[in-house]
Amino acid sequence: MTELKENSAPTDTGLDIVPLAGYIGAEVRGVDLREELEASVVEEIRTALHTHKVIFFRDQEIGHAEQIAFARRFGKVTPAHPHEEEPPEGFPEILPIDSRRYERQLGRKRTSYDSSWHTDVTALVNPPAASILRAHILPPFGGDTAWTNLVAAYENLPKELRNFVDTLDIKHQFNTRAAEGSQRDRKVREANLAAYHPAVRVHPVTGERALFVSPGFTRGPREIRGFTPSQSEAILKLLWEEATRTEYTVRFRWAPGSVAFWDNRATSHLAIADAGHLDYDRVLYRVTLEGDVPRGVDGRESELVSGEPFYGS
């Protein structure tokens, strides 16, 4: 029998699910991601993901192939990224989160390409349903990642504010931060990804309502349908502050063999920008699962502005 840790939740499969914060995050113990997992174990992990929004695995000795195989147990795996042109050879599904590349692309060292709160690739009309990130090279300190629970953020709004936000549609777009004229800059401009999403989306599995705001993808002129840019700016600022309140977050300290698996439909995350000035490399590898088109509380769907949907296999 698996020895249960304090605050862990016993499961029928012998996994330990250990909550890490009051609103979000849990560590899953008692599983080796190199193995072919039983269907019951996959279902326990899926349930933990929907319950805790982001789950973590420690001491996993996996590579690209095992990471992709694990992800396929939960949905269709997409290509690495709509703008990615240099995935690891033989693994087009893998996106390197690599400080060395950012120095080449952006002209300066940084922890991550986007060091603001964001939900992955919401400029797509069908943003990824989930992401799985694996640590490879880490600084000896710094470079943590934080996640926030967008369901809790919505549920704790005053009722009158919830009713107002239910009606809003926000434009999300991918803005280039690469050097002008660079390959990355051209790729972003050619793809021209943009979509309108309901400010509140209904989770297709749990039925929960999430405050679907993503500061990293609403840069430039702020746009909420029916409001001026200055009005949109003020509304979005309020929603971002609510979505990223400290009590809704969990902060994760990476270590060799760490894996994070988050529900992209119910969370935003932030790469803590405290390692870019240090002379250390930080390399992690991400895969994403194909997402659905978000729906608002009245059933309305997100609208494609430009670009193409992003599908997996």
RAQUI-V940311 format. One line per field, one symbol per residue. phi: phi as a letter, one per 30 degrees, with the letter a starting at -180 (. if undefined). psi: psi as a letter, one per 40 degrees, with the letter a starting at -180 (. if undefined). A space follows every 10 residues. Layout:
phi = ???
psi = ???
This chain:
phi = .ddddeidcd bdcidcccec adcajacccj bcdddddded dedddddddd dcibbbbchc cbcedddddd dddcldddee aecdbbdeei bddccdcbed dddddciada dbdbcbdace hddddbeeda bbbbdbbbdd aiidbcbbcd dddddcdeed dedddecdbc dcbccdcdee ideddddddd dhdaacbedb ccddcdidcb dccbedcbdi ddbcejbded deedddeddd dddceedccb cccdbeidbc bbdddbbbbb dddcbddddb dbbbbcbbce cddebddcjd cdbdcajbeb ccb
psi = hhhhiheihi ieeeihhhie ideihihhif iheeihiidd dddddddddd dedhiihifh giaddddddd deeeahhiid idehefiihe geehhhghdd dddddeeiii didhfihihh feeidgiidi ihhhichiie iifiiiiihe dddddeiidd ddddddeihh hhihhieihh eidddddddd dfhiihiieh ihheddeihi hgigddefia hhhhheiidd dddddddddd dddfhdeeii hhhiiheihh hiheeeiiih hhfeedeifi ihhihiiiih iihiiideei iihhdiaiih ia.
